[in-house]
Amino acid sequence: MTVEAPDAPDDLRVTRVAGTGVAVRGDDVDTDQIIPARFLKSTTWEGLDEYAFYDNRRDDDGEITGDHPFDRPEHQGASVLVVNENFGCGSSREHAPRALRRWGVEAIVGESFAEIFADNCKSLGMVAAEAAPGVVAELQDLVEDDPEAGLEVDVAEERAVYGGNEVDVHIDEAMREALIQGVWDTTTLMRDALDETREVARDLPYVEEVE
């Protein structure tokens, strides 16, 4: 039996992200830097933004230094994070992209991403777009020199637009299609198509009863 997937609501479709940017420099920024392991005990996602880059933002006494880009007043409200190579490496904790998303990040442009991290971004509707090192360097300089500069990531066209410039970026095809079609949030899709979900579940031999 084949059940056709329902159309996704328009508010789940991600075709572009536009706003201002914030840069976090450095290769191999792992998930333990993004959110330390001691904060993974939370049973909800609420408040995870507080723990984004928690240790990197503090001195040895645990006090916020104010030097980290996430603490700079001019970067509050930024929606595009610009990073370097192998961002999100290390353990595959879903809390890492969750913390960034809760902080306000809707898209990340970087030289490369750890595969599982990028996949976790997709499940949140958050764009992970790869760009050439020279493009990343230019974007990082731009958002640091002019925090109010507009930065747009066009998912459909796979390009970044900034300061009158347009450059190519690469978005994994599975991620790109899921974002454009709005099918990245499978829980919402199943809930909104509850009758079809139950119909499929009844045909699964390992599901004994579907209410």
C-alpha positions as CSV (number, residue, x, y, z in Angstrom):
1,M,0.0,0.0,0.0
2,T,1.2,3.5,-0.8
3,V,0.0,6.5,1.1
4,E,0.8,9.9,-0.5
5,A,2.5,12.3,1.8
6,P,0.5,15.4,2.6
7,D,1.5,18.8,1.5
8,A,3.5,20.6,4.1
9,P,2.2,23.8,5.6
10,D,3.7,26.9,4.1
11,D,5.3,27.9,7.5
12,L,7.5,24.8,7.3
13,R,8.9,25.6,3.9
14,V,12.4,27.2,4.1
15,T,13.4,28.8,0.9
16,R,15.5,31.7,2.2
17,V,17.0,33.1,5.4
18,A,17.7,36.8,5.5
19,G,19.0,38.9,8.4
20,T,22.3,39.9,9.9
21,G,25.3,37.7,10.6
22,V,27.6,36.6,13.4
23,A,31.0,35.0,12.9
24,V,32.6,32.3,15.1
25,R,36.1,31.7,13.8
26,G,38.2,28.5,14.0
27,D,38.3,25.0,12.5
28,D,37.1,21.9,14.2
29,V,34.6,23.7,16.6
30,D,33.1,20.6,18.1
31,T,29.8,20.0,19.7
32,D,31.2,20.1,23.2
33,Q,32.3,23.7,22.5
34,I,28.8,24.5,21.1
35,I,27.2,23.1,24.2
36,P,29.2,21.4,27.0
37,A,28.1,17.8,27.9
38,R,27.1,18.8,31.5
39,F,24.1,20.7,30.0
40,L,22.7,17.7,28.2
41,K,20.5,16.5,31.1
42,S,17.7,19.0,30.3
43,T,14.4,17.2,29.5
44,T,13.2,20.1,27.4
45,W,14.8,22.4,24.8
46,E,13.8,25.5,26.7
47,G,16.7,27.7,27.8
48,L,19.4,25.9,25.7
49,D,20.4,29.3,24.2
50,E,21.9,30.2,27.5
51,Y,24.4,27.3,27.1
52,A,25.5,28.0,23.5
53,F,29.3,28.3,23.6
54,Y,29.0,28.4,27.4
55,D,32.7,27.8,28.3
56,N,34.1,29.8,25.4
57,R,32.2,32.8,26.6
58,R,33.5,32.7,30.2
59,D,36.7,33.1,32.1
60,D,38.2,30.7,34.7
61,D,35.8,32.0,37.3
62,G,32.8,31.3,35.2
63,E,32.1,35.0,34.5
64,I,31.0,36.1,31.0
65,T,33.8,38.1,29.5
66,G,31.7,39.8,26.8
67,D,34.3,39.1,24.2
68,H,32.6,36.2,22.5
69,P,30.5,37.2,19.3
70,F,27.4,35.7,20.9
71,D,27.7,38.3,23.7
72,R,28.5,41.3,21.6
73,P,25.5,43.7,21.6
74,E,25.8,44.4,17.9
75,H,25.3,40.7,17.1
76,Q,22.1,40.2,19.1
77,G,19.3,39.1,16.8
78,A,21.7,37.7,14.1
79,S,20.2,34.9,12.2
80,V,23.1,33.7,10.0
81,L,26.2,32.1,11.6
82,V,29.4,32.1,9.6
83,V,31.9,29.4,10.6
84,N,35.0,27.6,9.2
85,E,36.0,24.0,8.6
86,N,34.5,20.9,10.1
87,F,32.0,22.7,12.3
88,G,30.0,20.6,14.6
89,C,32.5,17.7,14.8
90,G,32.7,15.4,17.8
91,S,29.7,13.7,19.5
92,S,26.4,13.6,17.7
93,R,24.4,15.5,20.3
94,E,21.2,17.0,19.0
95,H,21.5,19.7,21.7
96,A,24.2,21.5,19.7
97,P,22.1,22.7,16.8
98,R,19.2,23.1,19.2
99,A,21.2,25.5,21.3
100,L,22.2,27.6,18.3
101,R,18.6,27.6,17.0
102,R,17.3,28.7,20.3
103,W,19.8,31.5,20.3
104,G,18.4,32.7,17.0
105,V,20.5,31.0,14.3
106,E,18.4,30.1,11.3
107,A,21.2,29.3,8.8
108,I,24.9,28.5,9.1
109,V,27.4,29.2,6.3
110,G,30.7,27.4,6.7
111,E,33.6,25.7,4.8
112,S,32.4,22.3,5.9
113,F,30.2,20.5,8.5
114,A,30.3,17.3,10.4
115,E,27.8,15.0,8.7
116,I,25.7,14.2,11.7
117,F,25.6,17.8,12.8
118,A,24.3,18.9,9.4
119,D,21.7,16.2,9.5
120,N,20.6,17.4,12.9
121,C,20.3,20.9,11.5
122,K,18.0,19.6,8.8
123,S,15.7,18.1,11.4
124,L,15.3,21.5,12.9
125,G,14.7,23.3,9.6
126,M,18.0,25.1,10.0
127,V,20.1,25.6,6.8
128,A,23.7,24.4,6.7
129,A,25.3,25.8,3.6
130,E,28.9,25.2,2.5
131,A,31.0,27.9,0.8
132,A,34.5,28.3,-0.4
133,P,37.1,29.4,2.2
134,G,37.6,32.7,0.5
135,V,33.8,33.4,0.6
136,V,33.7,32.4,4.3
137,A,36.6,34.7,5.1
138,E,34.9,37.6,3.2
139,L,31.6,37.0,5.0
140,Q,33.3,36.8,8.4
141,D,35.1,40.1,7.8
142,L,31.8,41.6,6.6
143,V,29.7,40.7,9.7
144,E,32.5,41.8,12.0
145,D,33.2,45.1,10.3
146,D,29.5,45.9,9.7
147,P,27.2,44.0,12.0
148,E,24.2,45.6,10.5
149,A,25.0,44.5,7.0
150,G,22.3,42.3,5.4
151,L,23.1,38.7,4.7
152,E,20.7,36.3,2.8
153,V,21.0,32.6,2.2
154,D,18.8,31.6,-0.8
155,V,18.1,27.9,-0.3
156,A,16.3,27.4,-3.6
157,E,19.1,29.0,-5.7
158,E,22.0,27.9,-3.5
159,R,23.6,31.3,-3.1
160,A,24.5,33.9,-0.5
161,V,23.7,37.5,-1.1
162,Y,25.5,40.3,0.7
163,G,26.6,43.8,0.0
164,G,25.4,43.7,-3.6
165,N,27.4,40.4,-4.2
166,E,26.0,37.0,-5.0
167,V,28.1,33.9,-4.5
168,D,27.4,30.2,-4.8
169,V,26.9,28.0,-1.8
170,H,26.3,24.3,-1.6
171,I,23.4,22.7,0.3
172,D,23.1,18.9,0.5
173,E,20.4,17.9,-1.9
174,A,18.4,16.0,0.7
175,M,18.5,18.9,3.1
176,R,17.7,21.4,0.3
177,E,14.6,19.4,-0.8
178,A,13.4,18.8,2.7
179,L,13.7,22.5,3.5
180,I,12.1,23.8,0.3
181,Q,9.2,21.2,0.4
182,G,8.7,21.7,4.2
183,V,9.1,18.1,5.0
184,W,12.0,18.4,7.5
185,D,9.6,18.2,10.5
186,T,8.3,14.7,10.3
187,T,6.5,14.8,13.6
188,T,4.4,17.7,12.5
189,L,3.7,16.1,9.2
190,M,2.6,12.8,10.8
191,R,0.4,14.7,13.3
192,D,-1.2,16.7,10.6
193,A,-1.9,13.5,8.6
194,L,-3.0,11.4,11.5
195,D,-5.5,9.2,9.6
196,E,-2.9,8.4,7.0
197,T,-0.3,7.7,9.7
198,R,-2.6,5.3,11.5
199,E,-3.4,3.6,8.3
200,V,0.2,2.9,7.6
201,A,0.9,1.9,11.2
202,R,-1.9,-0.7,11.1
203,D,-0.1,-2.5,8.2
204,L,3.2,-2.7,10.2
205,P,3.6,-6.2,11.7
206,Y,5.3,-4.9,14.9
207,V,2.5,-2.4,15.7
208,E,-0.1,-4.3,17.6
209,E,-2.8,-1.6,18.1
210,V,-3.2,1.9,16.9
211,E,-5.7,4.1,18.8
